[in-house]
Amino acid sequence: MYKRLVRPLLFSLDEEQSHTLSEYALQVPLVWKALGAQSRSGDPALKTNIAGIELPSPIGLAAGYDKNCRVLKSLIDLGFGFVCGGTITLAERSGNPPRRMVRIPESDALLNSLGFPGEGLARIRPRLARLGRYRSQTFASISGSIEEQIAECYRTITPLVAGIELNISSPNTVGLRVFHDPARLRDLVELLRKSETRSTPLLVKLPPWTNEPDERRTALALAETAVNSGADGLVIANTVPVEDGRLAVGKGGLSGAPLLNNTERMTAEVAALLGKHASIVSCGGISEPEHVWRMLAAGASAVQLYTGMVYEGPALPGQLNRGLLTLMESQGIKSLTDISGPPPY
């Protein structure tokens, strides 16, 4: 129904208009509870653990979908095991000028150059404070280019959510590349850890890297630095920087299906480097149960979606939960930790 009726309507609008419309629809919670009731998110076989946080399913929603944390409860009700709100910055930001999102339907991909548009910490905080029982499944993404501003977001938000995702890797935001220097990243992570009033799991969202030896070595050093400095896990990875004249600023980040194989490779490389010392969340190109299997087999504890929701619709988390269970049952597997090798086809 989504692909036949709803998606054509949404795709008749520009990318940001359709996203706004979907946010309005998600503010009708009973509809999404009914859809999520079939998701099997609570099946014991799907339980996972990210940095000590027990979650009912490894299927997560990436930061950027609900930037201002307005509909996190409805998104969890769809069948996500966890969601990540934001990215949240200290001050309100308008982001980059439009056009700043482009659909690429022939490859199930998106381009975006949004640049962290958001209402800022003061307006978003009360919404996080009202999460109630949903808090245990909610992460918040924070960022900025000045350490103390990031630390203020961190101190304010940590009591309100299950975990924090530190975004140092958006290709669309000026100033973040300073944290690609391992020494600067180490200082930032250590500052956050010193500033917190309670122990809250911290994940660092890394930039993507190619298989070119120098770039790979640099990226893995960044991953190791983040964990050695106090991060509990890593999100692998952000969108891929590309130049494209359809975007007003001429460049942005690519997400969606073209990223899948690279996401699996990067996950495996970090898992081989860090072993059990950090939780890994794979993000990029995931839209089918077999994709989830591949990431878990490569060493991830969970995955995150974004672009897949645009093309497959709100039933996707439930489809992934049910499909992953079917794959597991076909192999006699009763726990995500027992998943290994290629998915059964």
Order of alpha helices (4+ residues) and beta strands (2+ residues): alpha-alpha-alpha-beta-beta-beta-alpha-beta-beta-beta-alpha-beta-alpha-beta-alpha-beta-alpha-beta-beta-beta-alpha-beta-alpha-beta-alpha-alpha
